[in-house]
Amino acid sequence: MHDDRQLIEERLQRALRERIRPAIYGASVPLDIEVWHAPGEPVSPAEALAQTYEPAAIGLPWGAAWGTAWFKFSGQVPAEWAGSEIEAVIDLGFGGGPGFSAEGLVHTASGVPLKGLHPRQTYAPLSILGPDGTPAHAGDRIEFYVEAAANPEVLGSNAFAPTDVGGKPEPGGTPIYRLARADVAVFNAEVWDLILDLEALNGLQEQLSLQEPRRREILRALSRALDALDYENVAATAADARAQLTDVLSRPAHASAHQLSAVGHAHIDSAWLWPLRETRRKVARTVSNVATLAEEYPELVFAFSQAQQHAWVKENYPAVWERLKKAVADGTIVPVGGMWVESDTNLPGSEALARQFVHGKRFFLDEYGIDTQEVWLPDSFGYTAALPQLVKLSGSKWFLTQKISWNKENRFPHHTFWWEGLDGTRVFTHFPPIDTYNSDLSGRELAHAQRNFAENGAATRSLVPFGYGDGGGGPTREFVATVRRVANLESSPRVTIESPTEFFSAAEEEYHDHAPVWSGELYLEIHRATYTSQAKTKQGNRRSEHLLREAELWSTAAVVAGKLDAYPYEDLDRIWKAVLLNQFHDILPGSSISWVHREAEETYARLASELEAIIATAQQALAGSGDAQIVFNAAPHGRNGIAGLGAGVAAGEGQAVSVQDGVLDNGLIRVTIDDRGLITSLYDVEAGREVIAPGAVGNLLQLHVDTPNNWDAWDVDSFYKNNVRDVTEVDSVDFSTDSGVATVVVKRSFGRSSVTQTLRLRPGTKRVDIETTMDWHEAEKFLKAAYPVDVHADRSASETQFGHIFRPTHQNTSWDAAKFEIAAHRWVHVGEPGYGVAVVNDSTYGHDINRTAREDGGTTTTIRTSLIRAPRFPDPQTDQGVHTVNHALVVGAGIPEAIEEGYRINLPERVVTGADGAEPIVAVDNGNVIVESLKLADDRSGDVVVRLYESSGGRSRATITPSFAATSATEVDLLERHLADRDLQDNGVTFELRPFQILTLRFTRS
């Protein structure tokens, strides 16, 4: 037989494009159109429907960027269409993909939301267009409204090009869309079914080898189907064409076919290329779509993560909320994830990441009575080694992501495996081998999932999330109908729509005892610049986390001491949720449009003001009235004579500091600053050791050209290191002493920017404090500060949530080399036996640490902190302006000292005028066991909840003793639910923790 494969395939594509798809709709009549253009931000349906509407027509320009138009559509459905399927067809001028361009939400004439519209969802069935969403019929007059959102395509055809459309708009912009269609039309279901048959079979055959008989059989059937089709009357002959495909569509899958669990999904970024306010509308559109689709396809299961998005529906769309609750009760919509948002996991602090689970799971429990079991994070930019323990302590047991498939350098070796965290906890984990969280269930994707599955031969199941996502939309009727076709189809994997719980239960039962283990973090080999981009967003997050710690600590102490009447439950709950929202994986990482980040900065400023007031109220209540200077220490370790978590009068700080001939000396260390303002020597007097590597200088600013190949705000590519300039020019260097502190102020100018650094040496400490204020106006540059130290370290330690992890300083393997930029929280540490150095910070996350060999045989280990970047997309003004960050170089430090100084720089002492100190509300007799949070129980019982963790990476035994009389102590999970009773002896609890173990104790007060 001659090879006519290409001929048939090209014939099919043209037939679909020019003949068959245009025949989906038959007879049609235009709808009458009226419009009201909202003058500013979106309004409620009630307000919109009360406006005066103007006549409009097809071709109407509407919607300046981020604007809203309300369209009123009305018309008579022809009576002669009785017995036909009838739909309203609305094209708002769609150009881009679902979720990335114009979107609409259909409302009844009384303003009840019905269904979303986007470029792949242009219809509204007559079954929902009657009064209050009831069925309409042929012969009826219909009337409905569409709230149309003019969302600009920020990521357009010229990907990653700078654009100003991501800013908050000014009134009166130019319309960017034109209304393209508004009809009532007959829906030709047989034509639509034919299209799906053809696409399913063609997608399958394209994935088969040219020699495979099944491919030839499908091609012959496709050819016969096209022969049976009359192009001049497609609707009348579609059934004949479909009949030619019956045989090849009915052949069952092979017995060994891979089993795919298909889960409806709409990955909705809580903010990204659109602001938070638009996400609220995206969620309503998607939930409406799913609820309407499920009425036609009852087998649909839709996984809906992010409790915040459920809460937005409840707050803003009462009618959609009722549909959502019903769909959850029916099992159609399945809450997943157990987190407030799909957060970043590299950057949120310890307690914040725990609270993601607390607030997320509690919402689902309170609203639906569902205790979610799977953590659903398909799109975060790497995954902390702390997650497995937090997953387990939240009461969940499974973890899902997809993002690791984006790795640039190394292919991750597993799809289903046990993930072991830094404390040894394991969680059953799955990466969908289909390599997308927005699957369209095409033959290409299904075949890829089957071939790509790393566990082939040992396991048989994987999961596929299907539906339009990122900007929402979710599954369509085409997707669900495709599943019906490929559920049991020869040469294709078996596909079954089911819930994530059904998938995980079956996968774990099949593979539980044989699954491989991955230990440690899941480092993503891309998007490494998210540790640095949008410095003020990151600074706001870090500051908010520590202010919340203080607010809870001091409020609890004041209530327990009887000096404050009420604990601020509502305020703290609301503030926590605002902070958690901004930890979404495109906000905190700095990868959203300008509007999002400017709004985040405003939010953080407002929250800081509120938290400062809560802290001040509690501290003043504790201190009382008087003239003494009472120092409050919220850090877990003592300093200046003040116990950790306590307050009192500070003691002296140690030997006075001297400044002479560029040398700062406090008796413990001597710091030499040259006329360029650089540290040429840092001598540890106590250890008799020079810290700065020979021939090197410390606190050296280094400026890199930073032009990644793609994903500007997200990525820093390794070649950035090839182009570096040491910033050594100096405007001035001034030495002084003030209040017993030696100070050096260094001012530099370069390019269009300037930097002022203030170096301080205080009495009694082996730490050089460095405050860096940058007036930054560069483009596509990356500024770092380097600290080359004379330490032989083959690995570095970085603080992560509830512990620390080690990473190599060498590049022995491609896995090592890929970690050329790493994330750390409050500190990084390098050391050799007997000596170490730490760099601590108050608001930065990105670092790179490497080592070089010297001619003298020694090793220089260089710690570099990433200070600021200047990407152009999606916010062309990223980080332009003034920023102040604080670092400290801590010498002669082990990891315990790094931990202490990390807390201290983020929790500075507070001085309150009063009369009384405050005994620590709890005391722990082992410095390796750290109190991470202390609060009153969420159930308002008055119980005190203390979360601790083992910080050294070793086993630790400790006793915690409250300052108040306790009647009982229990171990609880993150949601403060009972796990085990604990013995309370002499008003204390003694326990032993494994390395990095988290322990939450609940004390009942007498």
Buried (B, 14 or more C-beta within 10 A) or exposed (E): EEEEBEEBBEBBEEBBEEBBBEBBBBBBEBBBBBBBBBEEEBBEBEEBBEBEBEEBEBEBEBBBBBBBBBBBBBBBBBEEBEEBBBBBBBBBBBBBBBBBBBBBBBBBBBBBBBBBBBBBBBBBBBBBBBBEBEEBBBEBEBBBBBBBBBBBBBBBEEEBEBBEBBBEBEEEBEBBBBBBBBBBBBBBEBBBBBBBBBBBBBBBBBBBEEEEEBBBBBBBBBBBBBEBBEEEEBBBBBEBBBEBBEEBBEBEBEEEBBBBBBBBBBBBBBBBBBBBBBBBBBBBBBBBBBBBBBEEBEBBBBBBBBBBBBBBBBEBBEBBBEBBBEBBEEEBBBBBBBBBBBBBBBBBBBBBBBBBBBBBBBBBBEBBEBBBBBBBBBBBBBBBBBBBBBBBBBBBBBBBBBBBBBBEBBEBEBBBBBBBBBBEBBBBBBBBBBBBBBBBBBBEBBBBBBEBBBBBEEBBBBBBBBBBBBBBBBBBBBBBBBBBBBBBBBBBBBBBBBBBBBBBBBBBEBBEEEBEEBEBBBBBBBBBBBBBBBBBBBBBBBBBBBBBBBBBBBBBBBBBBEBBEEBBEEBBEEBBBBBBBBBBBBBBBBBBBBBBBBBBBEBBEEBBEBBBEBBBBBBBBBBBEEEBEBBBBBBBBBBBEBBBBBBBEBEEBBEEBBBEEBBBBBBBBBBBBBEBBBBBBBBBBEBEBBBBBEEBBBBBBBBBBBBBEEBBBBBBBBEBBEEBEEBBEBEEBEBEBEEBBBBBBBBBBBEEBBBBBBBBBBBBBBBBBBBBBBBBBBBBBBBBBBBBBBBBBBBBBBBBBBBBBBBBBEEEEEBBBBBBBBBBBBBBBBBBEEBBBBBBBBBBBBBBBBBEEEEEEEBBBBBBBBBBBBBBBBBBBBBBEEBBBBBBBBBBBBBBBBBBBBBBBBBBBBBBEBEBBBBBBBBBEBBBBBBBBBBBBBEEEEBBBBBBBBBBBEEBEBBBBBBBEBEBBBBBBBBBBEBEEBEBEEBBBBBEBEBBBBBBBBBBBE
